[in-house]
Amino acid sequence: MYVEFEEFAKLEIRVGRVVRAEAVPGSKKLLKLIVDIGGEERQVLAGIAKWYRPEELVGKQVVVVVNLKPKPMAGTVSQGMVLAAGCGEGEKPVLLQPAEPVKEGSKVC
């Protein structure tokens, strides 16, 4: 399936830094990440708890879709999506990160 460029251009993708991370109570799958996306912090839920410990994510830069409609999940709300590669069944998702450090909030283009 193809997507028109105009549809893709609607996505706002930025680099953020994980400032806090914790397990989501009652979920074996989700981690709650608080991500600085450049002057604003967002709560993002990510289904990566099987592969990552919260403490190893703090301080890491990640790539985030920031203009998704907030989604209620596990009794809280996710305000974005952290992007990863290798998200097939049973595969470890590898978080996308810039090759070099960049300013939080930098747009991905």
N, C-alpha and C positions, 0 to 999 in steps of 0.2 A: 504494500500500500504506500502510495506517495502522499506527501504533505506539501501543500503549496508553501512557498517561502513566506508569504504573509502570515500564515498560521504559525509557522516556526518562530517568526520574529516577535510574536506576542509573548513568548517566554522570556522572563527576566531571570537570567542566570548570573550569579555572583559568587565570588570567593568569600568565604567566611572563616572564622576561627572558633573552634569549640572552646567555650569558656567554662562550661560545666557539663557533666554527663552522669546519668544515674539509671539504674534499672527501673522499669515501670512495674509497680506492684501488681501482682497477679498475672503478669505476662512473662513467658519464657523467651519470647521472640523480640520484644521491643526494648530499645533504649531511648531515654529522653535526653536529647542534646539541646543545650542552650548555645546558640551560635551567634556571634557578633558578625553582622553583615554590613558593617560600616556605619557606626553611629546608632545602630538599633540592634537589639538582641531579639532573636526569634527562638521559639520552642519548636523543635523538629523531632518527631518520633521516627525512628528508623528500625527496621526489622533485622538488626545485625547482632543481637545479643548472643547468639550461638557462636559467633566468631570473634567478637571484640569485648574486652572488659572496659567499663566506663573510664577508669583511670588512665588507660593508654590512649584515649581519644582527646583528653584535655590538652589544649595547646596546638592541636593539629589544624592545619588549614584544610578545608573541604569545599567542594563545589555544590552550590545549593540553588534549586529553583525557588525563587522567593515570591512569585506572584500566583501561586496556586491558591485556590479557594481553601480556607482553613477547613480541616477535616477532623471531626470528633473521632477519637480512637481510645479505647481502653480507659474510659472515664476522664480523658483530658483532650486537648486539641493540638493537632499538628499544624504548624504554620509554614510549611514548606516541605521540600524533599531534598535529602542529601543524595547526590548521584554516586553510583558505584558501577563497576564493570564486573562481569562474571556472575550474573544473577540467575543462572540456570538452576534447575532442581539439584540441590545438594552441593552446589558450588559455593565457595567462599566469596562473598561480595568484596571487591577491592575498592575502597573509597577513592574517588577521583580527587587528585590534589595537583596544584600547580607545580611545575618542575623547579621553580624558584619561588621564594617567598614574595608575595605581593601584598599590597594594602588591602585590609578587609573592606569589602564592598566593591572591589574591582569587578567590572562587568566582564563576563566571558563572551568573547565575540569570535 
